[in-house]
Amino acid sequence: MYPIDTQDGLFHDGNGINELGTVLPASWLNQVQTELIAILAAAGIKPEKATQNQVITAIKMLIASNTPAAATADVAGVTKIIDTLNSNDKLSALSARQGKALNDSKLDKGGNAVTASKLYKPCKIGGLSFDGTRDIDLPGVNRPGNQDTTGNANSANYANVLKNSRQFILNGDVTGNCWFNGDGNAVIYVRQIHSLGFNQDWVDVTPWRTYGTVYTNQTASPIAVAISFYHTNNRKAELGVNGVLLGEVNTSNQDSQRKALYAIIPPGHGYYLNGNMDIRAWSELRRG
């Protein structure tokens, strides 16, 4: 409800000379009446003209029906304060003392005794009963034990190490991997690998190649080798990689066609050419 519309929000009697008493507007009186009747309705009491204690009776009933047994003594204190307000009190005194009565009582707004040390209905915390009268200790939480908790709280140490390490793996044109358990940063050392023909060109290496020498592919990608020869009778040539013979050509008086040898050399592998045929062109598919 709203306070009376005066400068200080209080009622005044007036002195009969130059100060008039406070005028009670119908809106204010109607609101007071409505709120008092609402108290009776909440307690299930029908307003009656001849009964002078219906409001106090309704308040007692409402407090008694919403207050736990532990707060009985405090309810009696509230009842005693309310009983001092009789039907002859002025409306201004009722308004002023309602708040004081509730503040002086030991009930909070929810109806529970502020001084109560025990829960009306005990509950469980981590499977242990708790009623508010004593602290509880949870095994594996605030004291040693095997309390079943979610996540990996019971296995993680102070370094935040994962219970099960995980591996990061890179595949494709870049390869690499590392293990990660939360104890430090994950560092992956990678090796770049490209497929045959990726960013590669055919290069004529004839001036720098000869028979009987092993040439190692020192790049990170496979390379291709193609060697063609001039036709010279009764000559031959053979191509091998890491000691494995991949192919050979030879000529005779009846063979007038040019011959060629081809091979793919993996990274780190060496290849060689043995024989005595006249070389026409020696080329490699590689970078640069």
Phi, psi and omega in degrees: 000160182264151178288161180300145185280073172236169183298322181257003178073019181239162175275150179227140181281330187083162182246005178075001182244286182240007179226120180272153176290160182296131178276129180267105180289153181299325182298321181290315180296321179296323180292318177301314180299316182298318181291322178293318179294328178296326177296316179297317181297322179296329179268359179077027182255133178273128180300137178226140181292323188278349183261130186255358184236026183293322181295312181295324178296317180297318180297317179299318181295317180294319179295316183296326183278347183239013183244127177297161181300329183295343183254017183302316181297322179291325176299319178299323179295318178296317180299320181296319179296317181294325181298338180287345176270112178254175185293348180270353178296149176288152180300327179294322179293321178299314181297319183288326188268346177301311181297320181295321181297317180290323179292323180286337180287168182251040175246139173274178186297336180275358178091006180262142181294128181295327184271359181294136182251001182228135179293143177297320177232112180300153176232173180248138175236115182060030179087355180256136181291137180225122179241006178091355183271346181203160176286158175238148178247130179258119178300131180085357178247293177246010170204158182303144178165190183237040178304131180281108180245161179282163180073207180241034182298331182277356180240339181286136177264186185293346179270007179061037179283135178292148177296317178238120180293153179236149182252132173263128184231133174250132178232164179110217180289343175237126181241154178163163179199161174201162177258144181226127178232011178089354183274355180186181180287150177270120180242122180249118175269120189252157174232125184274124180234128178243153179287162178300130179093350181282116182054036180240156177223156175284131182236131178279111182249018184307315183297340187249011181236150181206170178292152169075012180241137178271125178249120185265135175283103184263011178268174180268007182231154173292149177238161177246147180236134176227124182233125177244157188229159170277153178281115175225126185299147174057044175234162179211164176206147179222144184243133180224156178231123180052041177082003180255125180286124181259330181183163179210157175225153175210161181235154177219177181297332180274348184256112183250006182271148174286148181245159178213153177238140180229151177197153173251129184249113179294160177303133178084353180267153180248147178230160183214160176232124176244148177139198184215015178285150179287125183278130177266314179206136177236114185232152177229137173268107189203181173270121175066000000 
